[in-house]
């Protein structure tokens, strides 16, 4: 297969009018190299053919001699201009080709994905800001509750201290009946102070139940030894620097205070806790034992 031979003069004239070489060659071949006008008419009739701009191939030679001279007339030029204008006007339609539509679809898809990503990022930031505000509000609420509990605790302690002081100062001036009644009130106040010491141990070490239980059992042992053997001094004397005592009781806030409520006092350069024989109060010791047993058996002690 070879490119057909056409009239070179007519081909140059068609190319000068703006037609592609392949289209001009196909037009001359299709019109039999008759004339410029015939070639232009062929282009008008076949301008929408899918292969109009493909170089034709033939297996035989054509007679390319023009039977007579051909001249480009004004009408031919006019038709050529119309064809060029029509071709230019049809170019935008190429955007509607499958390839262009696919490009447009891909571009629109990318824009949609980007818009969704931006919307998700905005929503995520809004959620994080809202969650942060909620956490801060929860923190402030907890602080208010804790502050109220601390204030209530301080108020109760002050009332108990005032009650204890007033009872001690009026102990020798009250009639016998009132003395017994106030002694009961004093005992109840001291029992509440003991419970508060044990609650303090529980709250400060609520993540270590084994250590809290060991502290309660150790305190119960100290109190039980004194109650059963009040005459034996070794049970009424505790060395503060003793490693076992420090590890089980002394290092826990509320441990030493509990023993002081039972009558023990720091003596000899603050090296010992000592309970004098004449200060042993069996009622106080029994009350302390009851508080310790309650703390050991009640799983919710100090947590509510």
C-alpha positions in Angstrom: 0.0 0.0 0.0 1.3 3.4 -0.9 0.2 7.0 -0.7 -1.7 7.8 -3.9 -0.2 10.3 -6.3 -2.3 13.3 -6.8 -1.9 16.5 -8.8 0.9 18.4 -7.0 -0.3 21.8 -8.1 -3.9 21.2 -6.8 -2.5 19.7 -3.6 -0.4 22.8 -2.9 -3.3 25.1 -3.6 -5.5 23.2 -1.2 -2.8 23.3 1.5 -2.4 27.0 0.8 -6.1 27.3 1.6 -5.5 25.8 5.1 -6.5 22.1 4.5 -4.2 19.4 6.1 -2.1 17.5 3.6 -3.9 14.2 4.4 -7.4 15.7 3.9 -6.3 17.5 0.7 -4.8 14.3 -0.7 -7.9 12.3 0.2 -10.1 15.0 -1.4 -8.1 15.0 -4.7 -8.2 11.2 -4.7 -11.9 11.1 -4.0 -12.7 13.7 -6.7 -10.4 12.1 -9.3 -8.0 15.1 -9.4 -10.7 16.8 -11.4 -10.4 20.3 -10.0 -10.0 22.5 -6.9 -13.8 22.9 -6.8 -14.5 19.2 -7.0 -12.0 18.6 -4.2 -13.6 21.2 -2.0 -17.1 19.7 -2.7 -15.7 16.3 -1.7 -14.4 17.8 1.6 -17.8 19.4 2.3 -19.5 16.0 1.7 -17.0 14.0 3.7 -15.9 16.4 6.4 -17.3 14.3 9.2 -15.8 11.0 8.1 -13.7 9.4 10.9 -10.8 8.9 8.6 -10.9 12.2 6.7 -7.6 13.3 8.1 -5.8 10.0 7.6 -3.5 9.7 4.7 -5.1 7.4 2.1 -3.4 4.2 0.9 -3.8 2.6 -2.5 -2.3 -0.3 -4.3 -2.5 1.1 -7.8 -1.3 4.3 -9.4 -3.8 6.9 -10.4 -3.6 9.1 -13.4 -2.7 12.4 -11.8 -2.7 14.4 -15.0 -5.3 17.1 -15.0 -7.2 17.2 -18.2 -7.2 21.0 -18.3 -5.7 23.9 -16.3 -7.5 24.7 -13.1 -7.8 28.1 -11.5 -8.8 28.9 -7.9 -11.9 31.0 -8.1 -13.3 33.3 -5.5 -16.1 30.8 -4.9 -13.6 28.1 -4.1 -11.8 30.4 -1.7 -15.1 31.2 0.0 -16.0 27.5 0.4 -12.5 26.9 1.9 -13.0 29.7 4.4 -16.4 28.3 5.3 -14.8 24.9 5.9 -12.1 26.3 8.1 -14.6 28.3 10.1 -16.8 25.3 10.5 -13.8 23.3 11.7 -12.8 25.9 14.3 -16.4 26.1 15.5 -16.5 22.4 15.9 -13.3 22.2 18.0 -15.0 23.0 21.3 -17.2 20.0 20.8 -14.0 17.9 21.1 -14.2 18.6 24.8 -17.3 16.4 24.9 -15.3 13.4 23.7 -15.1 10.4 26.0 -11.5 11.2 26.9 -12.3 14.8 27.9 -15.4 13.6 29.8 -13.3 11.1 31.7 -10.8 13.9 32.6 -13.6 16.1 33.8 -15.1 13.3 35.9 -11.7 12.6 37.5 -11.2 16.3 38.3 -14.7 16.6 39.8 -14.0 13.4 41.8 -10.8 14.9 43.2 -12.5 18.1 44.1 -15.3 16.2 45.9 -12.8 14.1 47.9 -10.9 17.3 48.9 -14.1 19.0 50.0 -15.1 15.9 52.1 -11.6 15.8 53.7 -11.8 19.5 54.6 -15.3 18.9 56.1 -14.1 15.9 58.1 -11.1 17.9 59.4 -13.3 20.8 60.5 -15.7 18.3 62.2 -12.8 16.6 64.0 -11.4 19.8 65.3 -14.9 20.9 66.5 -15.3 17.5 68.3 -11.9 17.8 70.0 -12.6 21.4 71.1 -16.0 20.2 72.5 -14.4 17.3 74.3 -11.7 19.5 75.8 -14.3 21.9 77.1 -16.3 19.0 78.6 -13.2 17.6 80.4 -12.3 21.0 81.8 -15.9 21.4 83.1 -15.7 17.9 84.7 -12.4 18.8 86.3 -13.8 22.0 87.7 -16.9 20.1 89.0 -14.6 17.5 90.7 -12.6 20.3 92.3 -15.8 21.9 93.6 -16.9 18.6 95.1 -13.5 17.9 96.7 -13.3 21.4 98.1 -16.8 21.0 99.7 -15.7 17.7 101.2 -12.6 19.3 102.6 -14.6 22.2 104.0 -17.1 19.8 105.6 -14.3 17.7 107.1 -12.6 20.7 108.5 -15.9 22.0 110.0 -16.6 18.6 111.6 -13.1 18.4 113.0 -13.4 21.9 114.5 -16.8 21.1 116.0 -15.4 17.9 117.6 -12.3 19.7 118.9 -14.6 22.4 120.5 -16.8 19.8 121.9 -13.8 17.9 123.4 -12.3 21.0 124.9 -15.6 22.1 126.4 -16.2 18.7 127.9 -12.7 18.6 129.4 -13.0 22.0 130.9 -16.3 21.3 132.5 -15.6 17.8 133.7 -15.1 18.7 137.3 -18.0 21.2 137.7 -20.9 19.2 136.2 -23.3 17.2 138.3 -23.0 13.4 138.1 -25.8 12.8 135.6 -24.6 15.5 133.2 -21.0 14.2 133.6 -22.1 10.7 132.4 -24.1 12.2 129.5 -21.2 14.4 128.4 -18.7 11.5 128.8 -20.9 9.6 126.4 -20.8 12.6 124.0 -17.0 12.9 124.4 -16.6 9.2 123.7 -18.7 9.5 120.5 -16.7 12.5 119.4 -13.4 10.6 119.9 -14.8 7.6 118.1 -15.6 9.9 115.1 -12.1 11.2 115.2 -10.7 7.6 115.2 -12.9 6.8 112.2 -11.7 9.9 110.4 -8.1 8.7 110.9 -8.9 5.3 109.5 -10.7 6.9 106.5 -7.7 9.1 105.9 -5.5 5.9 105.6 -8.0 4.3 103.3 -8.4 7.3 101.0 -4.7 8.1 100.8 -3.9 4.5 99.8 -7.1 3.3 98.1 -5.0 1.7 95.3 -3.2 -0.5 97.8 -5.8 -2.5 99.7 -3.2 -4.9 101.1 -1.1 -2.2 102.7 -4.2 -0.6 104.2 -5.4 -3.9 105.6 -2.0 -4.6 107.1 -2.0 -1.1 108.8 -5.4 -1.8 110.3 -4.3 -5.2 111.6 -1.1 -3.8 113.1 -3.1 -1.1 114.9 -5.5 -3.7 116.2 -2.6 -5.7 117.5 -1.1 -2.7 119.4 -4.5 -1.8 120.9 -5.3 -5.5 121.8 -2.0 -6.0 123.5 -2.5 -3.0 125.8 -6.1 -3.9 126.5 -5.2 -7.5 127.5 -2.0 -6.6 129.3 -2.3 -3.0 130.6 0.4 -3.7 133.3 3.1 -4.7 130.7 5.1 -1.6 129.8 6.5 -3.0 126.6 3.0 -3.1 125.0 2.6 0.5 126.0 5.8 1.7 124.4 6.4 1.9 120.6 9.7 3.0 119.1 8.9 5.5 116.3 12.1 4.6 114.3 11.2 0.9 114.3 11.3 -0.1 110.5 8.3 -2.4 110.9 6.3 0.3 112.6 7.3 2.9 110.1 6.5 0.7 107.1 3.1 -0.5 108.4 1.8 2.5 110.4 4.2 5.4 110.8 4.5 6.2 107.1 0.7 6.3 106.6 -1.1 9.6 107.3 -3.5 9.0 110.2 -1.7 6.1 111.7 0.2 7.9 114.5 -2.8 10.2 115.1 -5.0 7.1 115.7 -2.7 5.9 118.4 -2.6 9.3 120.0 -6.4 9.3 120.2 -6.0 6.0 122.1 -3.8 7.8 124.7 -0.3 7.3 123.4 2.0 10.4 123.6 5.4 11.1 122.1 8.1 11.2 124.7 11.9 11.0 125.2 12.9 13.3 122.4 10.0 12.2 120.2 11.7 8.7 119.9 8.8 6.8 121.4 5.0 6.6 121.6 4.2 5.9 125.3 0.9 5.2 127.0 1.2 5.8 130.8 -0.5 3.2 133.0 -2.8 5.7 134.6 -3.9 7.0 131.2 -5.1 3.6 130.0 -8.8 3.9 129.3 -10.4 0.6 128.5 -13.5 2.3 127.1 -11.3 4.2 124.6 -9.4 1.0 123.7 -12.5 -1.0 123.2 -13.9 1.8 121.0 -10.7 1.8 119.0 -10.9 -1.9 118.6 -14.5 -1.7 117.3 -13.5 1.0 114.8 -10.7 -1.1 113.5 -12.8 -4.3 113.2 -15.4 -2.4 111.3 -12.8 -1.0 108.9 -11.4 -4.5 108.3 -14.8 -6.1 107.7 -16.6 -3.3 105.8 -15.4 -3.3 102.1 -16.8 0.1 101.6 -15.2 1.7 104.6 -13.7 5.1 103.8 -14.8 5.0 100.1 -18.3 6.5 100.4 
